[in-house]
Amino acid sequence: MSVRHPARTARFALGLALVAVPLVLALVGPLFAGEPGPRGASLTLGGEHRLGTDFVGRDVWQQVLHGGRPVVLTALAATALSYLVAVPVGLFGALTHHRWLEEALMRPLDVLLAVPSLLMILLAATVFSPGAVGLALLVALVNVPDAARLVRAAAAEVAARPAVEALRMQGESWWRMAVGYVGRSMVRTLAADAGTRLTGVLYLVATAAFLGVGVAPDAADWAVMVDRNRTGLFVQPWAVVVPALLIVGLTTGTNLLFDAALARGGGRAARPSRRTLPGPRDTGIRTGKEAHL
């Protein structure tokens, strides 16, 4: 019988609510934004615009509906790309028998870790002007070293188990060992890291857009809205507060959802099933009836 945990349920419900609002606005918001109307006076409240106008006189609500898709899609793409590179690199580093090959693979990543992520993005932006795709690639690149080291550390612990050596002795393929056994054993570790990493990627994408990297200065983007309208915060607060709250809600809700999911999975794992409980024969203890047999 499953045991309900009110705190865990409340955490999951809160996380789902915080994530649902910005995700819905980002994915379907542009479908309901409509055609842009005539621009009014900059940084005004009320009137025919429900949330007022932004720094160039555009409707803030329309900009909110249009501005979530670039941030959310870029962050999701960058997170997926970083794992797509980091997981094979980390698994190979943990499972290889050649020490020199592991060093040649992992030490350059340590050098990249010494450089701040935002600094690398800004340096790359001075060489070329990245669009949304370029920004996703840059953010993924700066996340690969840390993700690869985490994967390598988690995989090395699993790779030291006798089961992996037994698979080697049986002549199993590297793919079966790395993905079929080691990879499956570290799913919870990757899931725990994914929530935190997605949060960091969202903030990195938003900060890059805030600094004008990868987006136009007047683009419909939540981070750009915060940057360009911040000087008029006390005149027109909605142009800054609404997109900022959507970004914070998305990042906070993502972490709450991952925490609740991991806690629920851990609770299931902690409860042994009746099939796994040892019987008298398993423990070596015989009952009186068995002794006569």
Secondary structure, 3 states (H helix, E strand, C coil): CCCCCHHHHHHHHHHHHHHHHHHHHHHHHHHHCCCCCCCCCCCCCCCCCCCCECCCCCEHHHHHHHHHHHHHHHHHHHHHHHHHHHHHHHHHHHHCCCHHHHHHHHHHHHHHHCCCHHHHHHHHHHHCCCCHHHHHHHHHHHHHHHHHHHHHHHHHHHHCCHHHHHHHHCCCCHHHHHHHHHHHHCHHHHHHHHHHHHHHHHHHHHHHHHCCCCCCCCCCCHHHHHHHHHHHCCCCCHHHHHHHHHHHHHHHHHHHHHHHHHHHHHHHHHCCCHHHCCCHHHHCCCCHHHHHC
